[in-house]
């Protein structure tokens, strides 16, 4: 898993990557609408229905939970997992 900047995240999503928000109340991120993803669901083995080669971008408020979610996704077989460095607090709109 790699930590990425806002610009890299935006470019990756524009290129077809999937954007997931791990916050309890997901909301738009940099004008993009993420799909909610739950750490609890991942803990139960419920993975997103995506091809393992799909680039996955994760956001949370501070970057810690998204990094943990990324580890679950990697263990689940996803090959290209990225999380927003520092979370949304580090990258004001």
Beta strands, then each sheet from edge to edge (+ up, - down):
strand 1: 2-4
strand 2: 18-21
strand 3: 35-36
strand 4: 55-59
strand 5: 80-84
sheet 1: 1+ 5+ 4+ 2+ 3+
end
